[in-house]
Amino acid sequence: MMLHKKLYNWIDDRLGMHEIINEKRSGYLLPPNVNAWYSLGSVLLVIFALQVTTGLLLMLYYVPDVDKAFSSVAFIMNDIPLGRLVRLFHAVGSSLMIVVLVLHMLSILFMGSYKSPREMHWLTGFILLLMAMGISLTGYLLPWNQLSFWATTVATDGIGTIPVVGPYLVELLRGGKMVGFKTLGRFYTLHVGLLPAGITILIGVHLFLIQRTGVSTPPFGLEDTSNPWKEEKFKYEDHPGGIPFFPNFFLQDLISISLYLACFLALVFFAPNLFLPATANLPANPYVTPAHIKPEWYFLANYQTLKLFPSEIIGLIVQVLAIAFVALLPFIDRGAEKHPLKRPFFTITALGCILLWIGMTVWGYYS
């Protein structure tokens, strides 16, 4: 018998690992009408793993110092074997992580999978989206180039519009009145330490919640599309006659991950300038402001909204209310119906909000 089989059997005799693996592999049943949108969660796990791996590799050579940060990134890009590829993987992956997270939440939204008893699933997912935007923002400053320096300045300026505490929050985040060496140190700590740890813990909580309640049945192809759960004691949503996760849906996960990697690599190899424009190749200069400086694309709608109102505080209040509404949606939408075509007011409103966000993002980009 091979050594690895002996080791596996030794562990299995003591922990019963084979039973657990079988239960979670073929014994874990999914709804018979499960669709490809459910595989976006697995895609996100792969993205996060790639971000952590490439981030650790970049940390080997990156120097979090205002006098050395830009040159250390240039050294990674130009002198380290495969360094340019690793950095592009990390930069492109950062933006695509936001895109896939938004798509994942939209699929949950239109399939009604946020409804009770899955309110905590939605809340943890929404917080993960905010944390992903935060980790992308903090990482954006680290190359210490013109683009990142001024985009971070603009993004953090928005916090200063909060009444009374706004200026103090900005100073706390920046470590001073202006973006400088203290800001770089704080953003580096958040980016490589606190936020990844928080995201990892929250992913664990999110997966635990899914395991405890069972996967929500999609409403498509069913006669009864109402939410089966009632206000009662805890009940696991099992799926008798469903399909096993392995190998059936595992293959769908592999297909979705492969499609994502194909798009990801296409952007890395054929359109890297989307994420590294000309201003990203110039060292940060606090005394020279580039023309038409804007925050990263996922903050453009927020940035443009602030400019629509005569007072920035009004624009900020509107955004806070919108964020609170989305976060608390499971507690607001208590209806039993899950199918999007059977709740037309909700679907039309949701589509309108999505188009509005896209329009504001495009407007912010070209304004």
C-alpha positions as CSV (number, residue, x, y, z in Angstrom):
1,M,0.0,0.0,0.0
2,M,1.3,3.5,-0.9
3,L,2.5,5.7,1.9
4,H,-0.1,8.4,1.3
5,K,-2.9,5.8,1.4
6,K,-1.6,4.5,4.7
7,L,-1.5,8.1,6.1
8,Y,-5.0,8.7,4.9
9,N,-6.3,5.5,6.5
10,W,-4.5,6.3,9.7
11,I,-6.2,9.7,9.9
12,D,-9.6,8.3,8.8
13,D,-9.5,5.7,11.5
14,R,-9.2,8.5,14.1
15,L,-11.4,11.2,12.6
16,G,-13.7,9.5,10.2
17,M,-12.7,11.8,7.3
18,H,-14.0,9.5,4.6
19,E,-17.5,9.8,6.0
20,I,-17.3,13.6,6.1
21,I,-15.9,13.8,2.5
22,N,-18.7,11.5,1.2
23,E,-21.3,13.5,3.0
24,K,-20.1,16.9,1.6
25,R,-19.3,15.5,-1.8
26,S,-22.0,13.2,-3.1
27,G,-24.3,13.3,-0.1
28,Y,-24.8,17.1,-0.4
29,L,-27.8,17.5,-2.6
30,L,-28.7,20.7,-4.6
31,P,-32.1,21.6,-6.0
32,P,-33.0,19.7,-9.2
33,N,-33.4,23.0,-11.1
34,V,-30.2,24.6,-9.9
35,N,-28.6,26.8,-12.5
36,A,-25.2,28.2,-13.5
37,W,-25.6,31.4,-11.5
38,Y,-25.1,29.3,-8.3
39,S,-21.5,28.7,-9.3
40,L,-20.5,32.3,-9.0
41,G,-19.8,31.7,-5.3
42,S,-17.1,29.1,-6.3
43,V,-15.7,31.6,-8.8
44,L,-15.4,34.2,-6.1
45,L,-13.5,31.7,-3.9
46,V,-11.0,31.2,-6.7
47,I,-10.7,34.9,-7.2
48,F,-10.0,35.5,-3.6
49,A,-7.4,32.7,-3.5
50,L,-5.7,34.2,-6.5
51,Q,-5.7,37.7,-4.9
52,V,-4.1,36.3,-1.7
53,T,-1.5,34.3,-3.6
54,T,-0.5,37.1,-5.9
55,G,-0.6,39.6,-3.0
56,L,1.8,37.5,-1.0
57,L,4.2,37.2,-4.0
58,L,4.1,41.0,-4.4
59,M,4.9,41.5,-0.7
60,L,8.2,39.8,-1.2
61,Y,9.6,42.8,-3.1
62,Y,7.2,45.7,-2.4
63,V,8.4,48.4,0.0
64,P,5.7,50.4,1.8
65,D,7.6,53.7,1.9
66,V,6.8,56.9,0.0
67,D,10.3,57.1,-1.3
68,K,10.6,53.5,-2.4
69,A,7.1,52.2,-3.1
70,F,7.0,53.4,-6.8
71,S,10.5,52.2,-7.5
72,S,9.8,48.8,-5.8
73,V,6.7,48.3,-8.1
74,A,8.8,49.3,-11.1
75,F,11.4,46.7,-10.0
76,I,8.7,44.1,-9.8
77,M,7.4,45.0,-13.2
78,N,10.7,45.2,-15.0
79,D,13.3,43.1,-13.3
80,I,11.6,40.2,-11.5
81,P,10.9,37.1,-13.6
82,L,7.1,37.0,-14.2
83,G,6.8,40.0,-11.9
84,R,4.8,42.0,-14.4
85,L,2.4,39.1,-14.9
86,V,1.9,38.7,-11.1
87,R,1.1,42.4,-10.7
88,L,-1.3,42.4,-13.6
89,F,-3.0,39.4,-12.2
90,H,-3.5,41.2,-8.9
91,A,-4.6,44.5,-10.4
92,V,-7.1,43.0,-12.9
93,G,-8.3,40.5,-10.3
94,S,-9.1,43.3,-7.9
95,S,-11.6,44.9,-10.3
96,L,-13.1,41.6,-11.6
97,M,-13.7,40.6,-7.9
98,I,-16.1,43.5,-7.6
99,V,-17.7,42.7,-10.9
100,V,-18.4,39.0,-10.0
101,L,-19.5,39.9,-6.5
102,V,-22.1,42.3,-8.0
103,L,-23.3,39.6,-10.4
104,H,-23.5,37.1,-7.6
105,M,-25.7,39.5,-5.5
106,L,-27.9,40.4,-8.5
107,S,-28.5,36.7,-9.1
108,I,-29.5,36.3,-5.5
109,L,-31.7,39.4,-5.8
110,F,-33.7,38.3,-8.8
111,M,-34.1,34.7,-7.6
112,G,-35.4,35.9,-4.3
113,S,-32.8,33.8,-2.4
114,Y,-32.4,36.6,0.2
115,K,-35.8,36.0,1.7
116,S,-36.2,34.4,5.1
117,P,-34.6,32.5,6.6
118,R,-31.6,33.8,4.6
119,E,-31.5,37.4,5.8
120,M,-28.0,36.8,7.4
121,H,-26.7,35.4,4.1
122,W,-27.6,38.6,2.3
123,L,-26.1,40.8,5.1
124,T,-22.8,38.9,5.2
125,G,-22.6,39.0,1.4
126,F,-23.3,42.7,1.3
127,I,-20.7,43.4,3.9
128,L,-18.3,41.3,1.9
129,L,-19.0,43.5,-1.1
130,L,-18.2,46.6,0.9
131,M,-15.0,45.0,2.3
132,A,-14.0,44.1,-1.2
133,M,-14.4,47.7,-2.3
134,G,-12.4,48.7,0.8
135,I,-9.5,46.3,0.1
136,S,-9.5,47.4,-3.5
137,L,-9.3,51.1,-2.5
138,T,-6.5,50.5,0.0
139,G,-4.5,48.5,-2.5
140,Y,-5.0,51.1,-5.1
141,L,-2.8,53.6,-3.3
142,L,0.1,51.2,-2.7
143,P,2.0,51.7,-6.0
144,W,2.2,55.4,-5.1
145,N,1.8,56.7,-8.6
146,Q,0.0,59.8,-9.9
147,L,-3.2,57.9,-10.6
148,S,-3.4,56.1,-7.2
149,F,-2.3,59.1,-5.2
150,W,-4.9,61.5,-6.6
151,A,-7.7,59.0,-6.9
152,T,-7.3,58.2,-3.2
153,T,-7.3,61.9,-2.4
154,V,-10.6,62.3,-4.2
155,A,-12.1,59.2,-2.7
156,T,-11.2,60.1,0.8
157,D,-12.3,63.7,0.4
158,G,-15.9,62.4,0.1
159,I,-15.8,61.2,3.7
160,G,-15.1,64.8,4.8
161,T,-18.6,65.8,3.8
162,I,-20.1,63.9,6.8
163,P,-21.3,66.5,9.3
164,V,-19.2,67.2,12.5
165,V,-17.1,63.9,12.4
166,G,-16.2,64.0,8.6
167,P,-12.9,65.9,8.9
168,Y,-11.8,63.8,11.8
169,L,-12.6,60.6,9.9
170,V,-10.6,61.8,6.9
171,E,-7.7,62.7,9.2
172,L,-7.9,59.3,10.9
173,L,-7.9,57.5,7.6
174,R,-5.1,59.5,6.1
175,G,-3.1,59.9,9.3
176,G,-3.0,63.7,8.7
177,K,-4.6,66.5,6.7
178,M,-3.2,65.3,3.4
179,V,-2.5,61.9,1.8
180,G,1.1,61.1,2.7
181,F,3.5,58.5,4.2
182,K,1.1,57.9,7.2
183,T,-1.7,57.2,4.7
184,L,0.4,54.7,2.9
185,G,1.3,52.9,6.1
186,R,-2.3,52.7,7.2
187,F,-3.6,51.6,3.9
188,Y,-0.9,49.0,3.7
189,T,-1.8,47.6,7.1
190,L,-5.5,47.5,6.1
191,H,-4.8,46.0,2.7
192,V,-2.4,43.1,3.7
193,G,-3.6,42.5,7.3
194,L,-6.9,43.6,8.7
195,L,-9.2,43.4,5.6
196,P,-8.0,40.0,4.3
197,A,-8.4,38.6,7.8
198,G,-11.9,40.1,8.1
199,I,-12.9,38.9,4.6
200,T,-11.6,35.3,5.3
201,I,-13.6,35.2,8.6
202,L,-16.8,36.5,6.9
203,I,-16.4,34.1,4.0
204,G,-16.3,31.3,6.6
205,V,-19.5,32.7,8.3
206,H,-21.2,33.0,4.9
207,L,-20.4,29.4,4.0
208,F,-21.5,28.2,7.4
209,L,-24.8,29.9,7.0
210,I,-25.4,28.2,3.6
211,Q,-24.5,24.8,5.0
212,R,-26.9,25.3,8.0
213,T,-29.9,26.4,6.0
214,G,-29.4,24.5,2.8
215,V,-29.3,26.0,-0.7
216,S,-32.3,28.1,-1.7
217,T,-34.4,26.6,-4.5
218,P,-34.4,28.8,-7.6
219,P,-38.0,29.8,-8.6
220,F,-37.6,29.0,-12.3
221,G,-39.5,26.0,-13.8
222,L,-41.7,25.5,-10.8
223,E,-45.4,25.8,-10.4
224,D,-45.2,27.0,-6.9
225,T,-42.6,29.8,-6.7
226,S,-43.4,31.0,-3.2
227,N,-40.9,31.0,-0.4
228,P,-41.4,27.6,1.4
229,W,-40.1,28.8,4.8
230,K,-42.6,30.0,7.4
231,E,-41.9,31.8,10.7
232,E,-41.2,28.7,12.7
233,K,-38.3,26.8,14.3
234,F,-35.2,26.1,12.4
235,K,-35.6,23.8,9.5
236,Y,-33.0,22.7,7.0
237,E,-34.1,23.0,3.4
238,D,-33.2,19.6,2.0
239,H,-33.7,18.6,-1.6
240,P,-34.9,15.0,-1.9
241,G,-34.3,13.8,-5.5
242,G,-31.9,16.7,-6.0
243,I,-28.5,16.5,-7.8
244,P,-25.3,15.7,-5.8
245,F,-22.7,18.5,-5.6
246,F,-20.0,16.0,-6.8
247,P,-19.6,15.3,-9.6
248,N,-22.7,16.9,-11.1
249,F,-22.6,20.5,-10.0
250,F,-18.8,20.4,-9.4
251,L,-18.5,20.2,-13.2
252,Q,-20.6,23.3,-13.6
253,D,-18.3,25.1,-11.1
254,L,-15.3,24.1,-13.2
255,I,-17.0,25.4,-16.4
256,S,-17.8,28.8,-14.7
257,I,-14.3,29.0,-13.2
258,S,-12.8,28.2,-16.7
259,L,-15.0,30.9,-18.4
260,Y,-13.9,33.4,-15.8
261,L,-10.2,32.6,-16.2
262,A,-10.6,32.9,-19.9
263,C,-12.0,36.4,-19.6
264,F,-9.5,37.2,-16.9
265,L,-6.5,36.2,-19.0
266,A,-7.8,37.9,-22.1
267,L,-7.9,41.2,-20.1
268,V,-4.4,40.6,-18.6
269,F,-2.8,39.8,-22.0
270,F,-4.7,42.0,-24.4
271,A,-6.1,45.0,-22.5
272,P,-3.8,45.6,-19.5
273,N,-4.0,49.4,-20.1
274,L,-7.6,49.4,-18.9
275,F,-6.2,48.9,-15.4
276,L,-2.8,50.6,-15.8
277,P,-3.3,53.8,-17.8
278,A,-0.5,56.3,-18.5
279,T,-0.8,58.1,-15.1
280,A,0.0,54.8,-13.4
281,N,3.5,55.0,-14.8
282,L,4.3,58.3,-13.2
283,P,5.5,58.6,-9.5
284,A,3.1,60.4,-7.2
285,N,3.6,64.2,-7.1
286,P,1.4,66.0,-4.5
287,Y,2.2,69.3,-6.3
288,V,0.9,68.4,-9.8
289,T,-2.8,67.5,-10.1
290,P,-3.6,65.5,-13.2
291,A,-6.5,66.7,-15.4
292,H,-9.9,65.1,-14.8
293,I,-8.8,63.0,-11.8
294,K,-11.4,60.5,-10.6
295,P,-11.7,57.6,-8.2
296,E,-11.6,54.0,-9.3
297,W,-14.6,52.9,-11.5
298,Y,-16.6,51.2,-8.7
299,F,-16.8,54.6,-6.9
300,L,-17.6,56.7,-10.0
301,A,-21.4,56.5,-9.4
302,N,-20.9,57.8,-5.8
303,Y,-18.5,60.5,-7.1
304,Q,-21.0,61.7,-9.7
305,T,-23.9,61.6,-7.3
306,L,-22.1,64.0,-4.9
307,K,-21.8,66.5,-7.9
308,L,-25.5,66.4,-8.7
309,F,-26.6,68.1,-5.5
310,P,-26.0,71.7,-4.4
311,S,-24.7,70.4,-1.1
312,E,-22.4,67.4,-0.9
313,I,-24.0,66.4,2.4
314,I,-27.4,65.9,0.6
315,G,-25.7,63.6,-1.9
316,L,-24.0,61.7,0.9
317,I,-27.3,61.2,2.8
318,V,-28.9,59.9,-0.4
319,Q,-26.1,57.4,-0.8
320,V,-26.3,56.3,2.8
321,L,-30.0,55.8,2.6
322,A,-29.6,53.8,-0.7
323,I,-26.9,51.6,0.9
324,A,-29.0,51.0,4.0
325,F,-32.0,50.1,1.9
326,V,-30.1,47.5,-0.1
327,A,-28.5,46.1,3.1
328,L,-31.9,45.8,4.8
329,L,-33.8,44.6,1.7
330,P,-34.6,41.1,3.2
331,F,-36.3,42.8,6.1
332,I,-38.2,45.2,3.8
333,D,-39.4,42.7,1.2
334,R,-41.3,40.2,3.2
335,G,-43.4,38.9,0.4
336,A,-43.5,35.1,-0.2
337,E,-43.2,35.3,-4.0
338,K,-39.7,34.7,-5.4
339,H,-40.1,34.6,-9.2
340,P,-39.1,37.9,-10.7
341,L,-41.8,37.9,-13.4
342,K,-44.5,37.4,-10.7
343,R,-43.4,40.5,-8.7
344,P,-43.2,43.1,-11.6
345,F,-43.0,46.2,-9.4
346,F,-39.9,44.9,-7.7
347,T,-38.3,43.7,-10.9
348,I,-38.9,47.0,-12.8
349,T,-37.7,49.0,-9.8
350,A,-34.5,46.8,-9.4
351,L,-33.8,47.1,-13.2
352,G,-34.3,50.8,-13.0
353,C,-31.8,51.2,-10.1
354,I,-29.3,49.0,-11.9
355,L,-29.5,51.1,-15.1
356,L,-29.3,54.3,-13.0
357,W,-26.1,53.0,-11.3
358,I,-24.6,52.1,-14.7
359,G,-25.6,55.5,-16.2
360,M,-24.1,57.3,-13.2
361,T,-20.9,55.3,-13.5
362,V,-20.6,56.1,-17.3
363,W,-21.5,59.7,-16.7
364,G,-18.9,59.9,-13.9
365,Y,-16.2,58.4,-16.2
366,Y,-16.8,60.9,-19.1
367,S,-17.6,64.0,-17.0
